[in-house]
Structures are given as C-alpha cells and as structure tokens.
Amino acid sequence: MDDIDRAILRCLREDARISNLELSRRINLTPSATLKRVRRLEEEGVVTGCAVRLDHRKLGLNMNVLISVVTSENVGTIDLGRRLAAFPDVCDVYDVAGSMSYIVRAVVRDTAGLNDLIIRMGRIPGVTRTQTTLIMNILKNELSAAPPEED
C-alpha cells in the first residue's frame, strides 16, 4: 500500500459515493488508473463495501443504546451473539473479553421499544444478564478508522 492507495481510502472513507472521475481529480491520477487501484483494493479485501448511514431520529428511532450482555456460553462460542445480531433493531454486536460476553448497539423508538428488545434478548436460552447504557450524544461515528500514514 502506497500513498496513493491511502489517499484513495481517505477519500472513500469521507464519501463512498464519490464518482471515479472526482476521486481521480482529488488524488491527481487518471480515471482508469484510479479505477484499477480501487478494484485492486476491493479484490484484496481492503475495501469491503459501501454503506448508507440512516438518520434514525428521522425514522422515529429516538433511543440509541449500548447493551452489555452476559451469557453462559463457553469461551470462544459465539452462537448467542449471532442470535442477537439477527434482531432488526440491533446495529452492532461485539464479542468482547472481560466480564461481559457481548456489547450490542441498538436503536429503538422509545422506552417501550427498549423494554421489548431486552425481553426478547432475555428469552434467548443462555442469556443470563443485560445492562443497558443510553447514548446521549454521538460525538464520532465512523464506519472505519483512517488508513495508517505509512507502513
């Protein structure tokens, strides 16, 4: 990975919908060479896709929460995490080390929606405890970290 690849990644990170022509202008490379590099980054798995960010509040989903989940699963088993990830109101599931088994980020309409989600989680055999933290403000929410400056 060279400086041009890193510049491409920075531009795509800021705006994944940027046209190839605009991207080539920003990195000072021909459009064909730019496209070739982007495709290579995709083939190598460095770029794994593009995503849409939804404004959950405009959809009536006003509560953004982190839910720490303790399970009775054996260490290294993630079956319950996969079940948690299947809930439509769950955005992220992290298999973590420490006193918790998973940390889940979810978006719900209100306290009734949160209560419903916690009840559904608690019905999964093996989920033994949850602890919820309400997110008041999101100060930074990136899909990925910036590429490293140099190897």
LOBALUM-930390 format. One line per 10 residues: number of its first residue (from 1); their letters; for each residue x, y, z of C-alpha. Coordinates in steps of 0.2 Angstrom, whole numbers, plus 2048, in hexadecimal, padded with zeros to 3 digits. Layout:
N
NUM> A> X,Y,Z  ...
END
This chain:
151
1> MDDIDRAILR> 800,800,800  807,811,7FB  802,823,7FD  7F6,823,7EF  7ED,814,7F6  7EC,81D,807  7E5,82C,7FE  7D8,822,7F5  7D3,81A,806  7D2,82B,80E
11> CLREDARISN> 7C7,832,800  7BB,822,800  7BA,823,813  7B4,835,812  7A8,831,803  7A5,820,7FD  79A,826,7EF  7A7,831,7E7  7A8,82F,7D5  7B8,827,7CE
21> LELSRRINLT> 7BB,837,7C4  7BA,842,7D3  7C5,835,7DD  7D2,836,7CF  7D2,849,7D0  7D5,849,7E2  7E3,83D,7E2  7EB,844,7D2  7EA,833,7C8  7E2,82E,7B8
31> PSATLKRVRR> 7D0,827,7BA  7D5,816,7B3  7E4,815,7BF  7D9,81A,7CD  7CC,80D,7C9  7D9,800,7C7  7E0,804,7D9  7CE,804,7E0  7CA,7F3,7D9  7DB,7EC,7DF
41> LEEEGVVTGC> 7D7,7F3,7F1  7C6,7EA,7EF  7CD,7DA,7E9  7DA,7DA,7F7  7CC,7DD,804  7D2,7ED,80A  7C2,7F5,804  7B4,7EA,808  7A5,7F4,803  79B,804,804
51> AVRLDHRKLG> 78E,808,810  780,814,813  77E,81E,823  76C,820,829  767,82E,834  75D,823,841  755,832,849  74C,837,838  746,825,838  73F,827,849
61> LNMNVLISVV> 74C,81D,852  751,828,860  75B,81D,86C  76C,818,868  772,80B,875  781,800,87A  77C,7F0,882  789,7E5,88B  783,7D3,88A  78A,7C5,895
71> TSENVGTIDL> 787,7B3,88F  78B,7A2,895  793,79D,885  7A4,795,885  7B3,7A1,881  7B5,7A2,86F  7A3,79D,86A  79A,7AB,862  789,7A3,85E  77F,7AE,869
81> GRRLAAFPDV> 788,7BD,862  781,7B8,851  770,7B6,858  771,7C8,85F  777,7CE,84E  768,7C8,846  75C,7D4,84F  758,7E2,843  75A,7F0,84F  76C,7EA,853
91> CDVYDVAGSM> 779,7F4,849  789,7ED,850  78E,7DE,85A  7A0,7DC,862  7A7,7CC,869  7B1,7D3,878  7BE,7CE,885  7BA,7D2,897  7AB,7D0,8A2  79F,7D2,894
101> SYIVRAVVRD> 79C,7C6,885  796,7D2,878  793,7E5,876  784,7E9,86B  780,7F9,864  76D,7FB,860  762,809,85A  750,809,860  741,814,860  73F,817,872
111> TAGLNDLIIR> 73F,80F,884  732,803,87F  73C,7FE,870  74B,7FC,87B  741,7F1,887  73B,7E6,879  74D,7E4,873  754,7DF,884  746,7D3,887  749,7CB,876
121> MGRIPGVTRT> 75C,7CA,87A  758,7C2,88B  74D,7B4,883  75D,7AE,87A  762,79E,884  773,7A2,88B  771,7B5,88D  773,7B7,89F  774,7CA,8A2  774,7DB,898
131> QTTLIMNILK> 779,7EC,89D  773,7FB,892  77C,80C,890  772,81A,887  77D,823,87A  779,836,87D  783,83D,86E  78E,835,861  79E,83F,85F  7A6,834,852
141> NELSAAPPEE> 79F,826,848  7AA,81F,83B  7A8,80F,831  7BB,80D,831  7CB,815,837  7D6,81F,82C  7E3,816,823  7F4,816,82B  800,823,824  80E,817,820
151> D> 813,805,822
END
